[in-house]
Every structure is written in structure tokens, then in C-alpha cells.
């Protein structure tokens, strides 16, 4: 009983990790809408901790575009996340007002979202008939959760920076029919991102980037990424995610990334994560694929934007 009392209140990160987060900035910052200088459609698929049944899986599609001489950005996304018997669907709409500032744009963004949370307990495997255990719900439980977020994003041709809170409301997300107070709720996540381009020559560029994540009561988290860009067509890089086991202190994962600008309109990216904590003994890593199509291809004649970078 004493251990149940100690674990009664736990705070942790709830939002999903993306190794190729630089291709899905709209998911963490609504102010990114319209920053591509062209209508862009992106898709991302992630399979985490290969070799273990019921591990996190993600599929999503997102769209964003500039309007009114690039002063307005609009976007939206549909995402599906599963882990075990839990399945979440998120539909989100994004709006950004963009101001020309120096050689780039400063954007203020707002988002509205609705999540469908579902637990299908018919898929639970038990050592005895589930009907005889009153602690195991029977069938499907679900709930719709609305929320909204805000962000700020600044980008030029060679630099970007953003801060955001994609979900401001700390909603009750408990699916059980109980009136004993809040058992579980959404926790507010704060993100900060930044990056820049270093040009060695016309054919080789270095692109350092970082995504920092803060949740009150949870350990600080960050993804640090270094990409080399060759001939503005191919990208190869390394990422490191802090966290993981406090005992080893090695971090959560190290990743390899590769991307190819197949045409002026189509970019394909893939990444592989290798676990660094003790959990590496129980899985074969994580894999993620991304595809982006920008209508009209890259921009021409505008120094402050390039769909391939920021």
C-alpha cells in the first residue's frame, strides 16, 4: 500500500519524440505555418523500439502554406499514435501572422486541436478471464479532448529560432467513469528550437540544430543535431537525445539521419535511433521516415526563405 501512495502523483513527458523534428516543426510550433514560402504537404511514419510488441507507433500528415503576400500562414495536421491498447487521434489547425523583420520573418502563431483518446481493453492479454477481474475495464473507452496552443517563430535563409507551447490547457484525460478527482491530465510542454547554416563552399554546408523540451516536474530533454548538406540535394547527419538512464548517464539515444531532395518539390528523409540506456538490450532501435512535397519547388529570388532548410 505504501508504494501505491508514493506513486500516486507522477509527472512525465507525454508528447511524442521525432528524430526528424526539423521536418515537422508545425507539430510543436504553430507559428511555423507558412514559413516554407510554398504550399507543402508532409508525411511522417515512426516505429519505436523495434522488436517489442505494443511499442509506440506514429503516422501523421501535415499541410501548411503562406497567404496574402506571405503575411499569413495557415496549416493543419492529422496524427495517429498508438502504444499498447491505447490509440490517440489528433486533428489540429494552425494560424500564423508573419511580420517582415530584417532579412526574414517573425511569426506569431495560434493552434486549435481536438484529440480522441481510446483504450481498447478487449486486446488486453490476461492470465485469467478478464471478466473475473473488476480492475480491468471491458471493451472500449474513449474521450474527446480540445486544446489550443501558441508559438513564436523567426527565420531567415540561414537561421531560425522558435518558442512554443502547443497545448496550453491541462485537461483531465482520465477515461474511467469516476468522481474521485483528476487521476491523469495533460501536462503543459514548453519547446524552444534553433538552428543555423554554415557554408564551407558552394557544395558543402553544416546545419547545427537543437530542440529543447521542458515539462514541470520532469527531467529536461533536448535533441541536438548536426547535418551536413551536400550540393543542396543530400543531407547526412547525427543526432543525440539526452535523458535515458541516470545510472549510465549516456543519454537516451544516438541517431543517424539521411535526406535527399529528389526533385525541387520532393524531399525524402529517413532516420535510425540506437538506444544508449540499458533498454538497448531489449529492442533493436527506432526507425522513422518522412516525405515532403512543396508545390512549386524551391523559392527563387528571395533571400529570406528556402523550403529545403527553414
C-alpha positions in Angstrom: 0.0 0.0 0.0 2.8 2.4 0.8 4.3 2.1 -2.7 0.9 2.9 -4.2 0.7 6.0 -2.1 4.2 7.2 -3.1 3.4 6.8 -6.8 0.0 8.5 -6.5 1.3 11.7 -8.3 3.6 11.3 -11.2 4.6 13.9 -13.8 6.3 13.0 -17.1 6.6 13.9 -20.8 3.5 12.9 -22.8 4.3 14.3 -26.3 5.9 12.1 -28.9 9.6 12.3 -29.9 10.5 12.8 -33.5 14.1 12.4 -34.6 13.4 14.3 -37.8 11.6 17.1 -35.9 13.1 19.6 -38.3 10.8 18.3 -41.0 7.8 18.5 -38.6 8.1 21.9 -36.8 4.4 22.5 -37.2 3.7 19.8 -34.7 5.4 21.7 -31.9 5.1 25.3 -33.1 2.0 26.7 -34.8 4.0 29.9 -35.8 5.9 27.8 -38.3 2.8 27.8 -40.6 3.7 29.5 -43.9 7.5 29.5 -43.3 8.2 27.3 -46.3 7.3 30.0 -48.8 5.2 27.5 -50.7 2.3 25.1 -50.0 3.9 22.0 -48.5 2.4 18.6 -47.6 4.5 16.4 -45.3 4.0 12.8 -44.0 5.9 11.1 -41.3 5.9 7.5 -40.0 7.7 6.3 -36.9 8.2 2.9 -35.3 9.8 3.0 -31.9 11.7 0.3 -30.1 11.7 -2.4 -32.8 11.3 -6.0 -31.7 8.9 -5.3 -28.8 5.2 -5.8 -29.2 2.9 -2.8 -28.4 5.6 -0.1 -28.6 4.8 3.5 -29.8 3.8 3.9 -33.5 3.1 7.2 -35.2 1.6 8.1 -38.6 0.8 11.7 -39.5 0.1 14.1 -42.4 0.5 17.9 -42.2 -0.1 20.8 -44.6 0.9 24.5 -44.4 1.1 27.4 -46.8 1.6 31.2 -46.9 -1.2 33.6 -47.9 -1.7 37.3 -48.6 1.9 38.1 -49.8 3.3 35.8 -47.1 1.8 37.8 -44.2 -0.4 35.0 -43.2 0.4 31.3 -42.7 -2.2 28.5 -42.3 -1.8 24.8 -41.7 -3.2 21.7 -40.3 -2.3 18.1 -39.4 -3.8 14.7 -38.7 -1.9 12.3 -36.5 -2.4 8.8 -35.1 -0.3 7.5 -32.2 -0.6 4.0 -30.6 1.1 2.3 -27.7 -0.3 -1.0 -26.3 -4.1 -0.8 -26.2 -4.0 3.0 -26.3 -4.8 4.8 -29.6 -4.9 8.6 -30.0 -6.0 10.7 -32.9 -5.2 14.4 -33.1 -6.6 16.9 -35.6 -5.1 20.4 -35.4 -5.5 23.7 -37.3 -2.7 26.4 -37.2 -2.7 30.1 -38.0 0.4 32.4 -38.1 0.6 36.2 -38.6 4.0 36.9 -40.2 5.9 40.2 -40.0 8.9 41.1 -42.2 11.8 41.7 -39.8 15.3 42.3 -41.2 16.2 39.6 -43.7 13.4 37.2 -42.6 10.0 36.9 -40.9 8.8 36.9 -37.4 5.6 34.9 -36.9 3.1 34.7 -34.1 1.1 31.5 -34.2 -2.0 30.0 -32.6 -3.4 26.5 -32.9 -6.6 24.6 -32.0 -6.7 20.9 -31.7 -9.0 18.0 -30.8 -7.8 14.7 -29.6 -9.6 11.4 -29.5 -8.2 9.2 -26.7 -9.1 5.5 -26.9 -8.3 2.4 -24.9 -9.4 -1.0 -26.3 -9.3 -3.3 -23.4 -10.6 -6.2 -25.5 -7.0 -6.5 -26.7 -5.6 -7.0 -23.2 -4.0 -10.4 -22.6 -4.6 -11.7 -19.1 -3.6 -14.8 -17.1 -7.2 -15.3 -16.0 -10.6 -14.4 -17.5 -10.9 -10.6 -17.7 -14.5 -10.7 -16.6 -13.5 -12.1 -13.2 -11.1 -9.1 -12.5 -13.0 -6.0 -11.7 -9.9 -3.8 -12.0 -9.8 -4.4 -15.8 -12.3 -2.5 -17.9 -14.2 -4.3 -20.5 -14.4 -3.1 -24.1 -13.7 0.3 -25.5 -13.2 3.6 -23.5 -12.8 6.9 -25.4 -12.9 10.6 -24.8 -12.5 13.8 -26.9 -10.1 16.5 -25.6 -10.0 20.0 -27.1 -7.0 22.3 -26.6 -5.1 25.2 -28.1 -1.5 26.4 -28.3 0.7 29.4 -29.2 4.2 30.0 -30.5 6.7 32.4 -31.9 9.0 31.6 -34.9 11.7 33.7 -36.7 13.5 32.6 -39.8 15.9 33.9 -42.4 17.6 31.9 -45.2 20.4 30.8 -42.8 18.9 31.0 -39.3 15.7 30.0 -37.3 14.5 30.3 -33.7 11.2 29.5 -32.1 9.5 29.0 -28.7 6.1 27.4 -28.3 3.5 25.8 -26.0 1.5 23.5 -28.3 -1.1 22.6 -25.6 -1.9 25.3 -23.0 -4.8 23.6 -21.3 -4.1 20.9 -18.7 -7.2 18.8 -19.4 -8.4 15.8 -17.5 -7.6 12.8 -19.7 -8.8 10.0 -17.4 -11.1 7.7 -19.3 -12.6 5.9 -16.3 -16.1 6.9 -15.0 -15.1 8.0 -11.5 -15.8 11.2 -9.5 -12.8 11.0 -7.2 -10.9 13.9 -8.7 -8.4 14.0 -11.5 -6.3 10.8 -11.9 -4.5 11.9 -15.1 -4.2 15.1 -17.1 -2.4 16.7 -20.0 0.8 18.4 -18.9 2.0 21.6 -20.4 5.1 21.2 -22.6 7.4 24.1 -23.5 9.6 23.9 -26.6 12.5 26.0 -27.8 14.2 25.3 -31.2 17.0 26.9 -33.1 19.5 26.4 -35.9 21.7 28.0 -38.5 23.6 27.3 -41.7 27.4 27.4 -42.0 28.6 27.4 -45.7 32.0 25.9 -46.3 31.7 26.3 -50.0 29.0 26.1 -52.7 28.7 22.3 -52.3 29.1 21.7 -48.5 27.1 23.3 -45.6 26.8 22.4 -41.9 23.5 22.8 -40.2 23.6 22.6 -36.4 20.1 22.4 -34.8 18.6 21.9 -31.3 15.1 21.2 -29.9 14.8 21.7 -26.2 11.8 20.4 -24.2 10.7 21.4 -20.7 7.9 19.9 -18.6 7.4 21.0 -15.0 8.4 18.1 -12.7 10.1 16.0 -15.4 13.8 15.9 -16.4 14.9 18.4 -19.0 15.1 16.9 -22.5 16.8 18.0 -25.8 17.7 16.8 -29.3 21.0 18.1 -30.7 21.5 17.6 -34.4 24.4 18.2 -36.8 23.6 17.8 -40.5 25.9 18.1 -43.5 24.3 19.3 -46.7 25.9 18.4 -50.0 25.1 20.3 -53.2 21.8 21.4 -51.7 20.5 17.9 -52.5 21.7 15.4 -49.9 21.8 15.6 -46.1 23.6 13.3 -43.8 23.8 13.9 -40.1 23.9 12.8 -36.4 21.5 13.5 -33.6 21.8 13.0 -29.8 18.9 12.9 -27.4 19.7 13.5 -23.7 17.9 11.7 -21.0 17.7 7.9 -20.7 19.1 6.2 -17.6 20.6 8.2 -14.8 22.8 5.2 -13.9 24.6 5.1 -17.2 24.5 8.8 -18.0 25.0 8.2 -21.7 21.8 9.8 -22.8 18.6 8.3 -24.4 19.6 7.7 -28.0 22.0 8.5 -30.8 20.7 8.7 -34.4 21.7 8.6 -38.0 19.8 10.8 -40.5 19.8 10.9 -44.2 17.7 13.1 -46.6 17.5 13.6 -50.3 16.0 16.4 -52.3 14.8 14.1 -55.1 13.4 17.0 -57.1 12.9 20.7 -56.4 9.5 19.7 -54.9 10.1 16.3 -53.2 12.3 15.6 -50.2 12.6 12.2 -48.6 14.2 11.6 -45.2 14.9 8.6 -43.0 16.5 8.2 -39.6 17.5 5.4 -37.2 17.8 5.7 -33.4 20.1 3.5 -31.3 19.3 3.3 -27.6 22.1 4.3 -25.2 20.5 3.3 -21.9 20.1 -0.3 -20.5 16.9 -0.5 -22.5 19.0 -1.1 -25.6 19.3 -4.8 -24.6 15.6 -5.3 -25.2 15.0 -3.6 -28.6 16.6 -3.0 -32.0 16.3 0.8 -32.0 13.7 3.0 -33.7 13.2 4.0 -37.4 11.4 7.0 -38.9 10.6 8.0 -42.5 9.5 11.4 -43.8 8.3 12.7 -47.1 7.6 16.3 -48.0 6.2 17.8 -51.2 6.3 21.5 -51.8 4.1 22.8 -54.6 6.2 24.9 -57.0 9.5 23.7 -55.6 12.2 25.9 -54.0 11.8 29.6 -53.9 13.8 31.8 -56.3 14.9 35.4 -55.9 14.0 35.6 -52.1 17.0 35.5 -49.8 15.0 35.2 -46.6 13.4 31.8 -47.2 14.2 28.4 -48.6 11.9 25.3 -48.2 14.9 23.0 -48.0 16.2 24.5 -44.8 13.9 26.7 -42.7 
